Amino acid sequence: VQLQASGGGLVQAGGSLRLSCVASGRILSSYVMGWFRQAPGKEREFVAAISSSGGATKYADSVKGRFTISRDNAENTVYLQMNSLEPDDTAVYYCAARSKYSIRSFADHSTYTYWGQGTQVTVSS
């Protein structure tokens, strides 16, 4: 699976962005999809994930109520709608894919097999 993330940019605090992750090479509906982020000098952290069918989602507490993950399997695309952005949301955002058969937590980044190249999100105060 090749993943291509896009949609990042510079936005003021309180603004919104929508990230997209397009998959190629395999059928996206076979995979759980996640978004992770990494700020300078920090560890990569879980942001959100969605089950292969789209029926289940999980969010980090820091983004709950502000971010929404969704997927369009027909378009092989996963989205991350980010609202009420805060300066602490500044990071490189990565999409990732893993087998739908894994029983490990959606938030466990070590279980994700495929990663996109990342897209920069910068939120100014």
Residue, then its C-alpha position, 0 to 999 in steps of 0.5 A: v500500500q502506498l499512502q499519500a497525505s495532503g491538505g496541511g498548511l498554515v492556519q490561525a488558531g481557531g481555524s480548520l483544515r482537512l487532511s486527505c490520505v489517498a491509498s494506492g496499490r491495495i484496496l483500502s477497505s481491507y485496512v484500519m486507517g490511522w492518523f498520527r502526528q509528530a511535533p519537533g522534539k516530541e514522540r510520534e503520537f496517536v491522533a485518530a483511527i477508523s475501522s476498515s468499515g468505518g463503523a468504529t473510530k477512536y480519538a486521542d483525548s487532546v483532539k476529541g470533539r475537534f477532529t473527525i476521521s472518516r473514510d471513503n472506501a470507494e475513493n480509497t481515501v481517508y480524511l481528518q477534519m480538524n476544527s478549532l485548531e490550537p497552536d499545540d496541534t502544530a506537527v507533521y501529520y502522518c496517515a498509516a494503515r494496518s491489517k483489520y485483523s489486528i486485535r491491538s489498540f488502534a492507538d498503537h503505532s507499532t501495529y501500523t505497517y504502511w505510512g505516508q510521507g507526512t503533511q505539515v500543519t502549522v497553527s499560529s496563535 
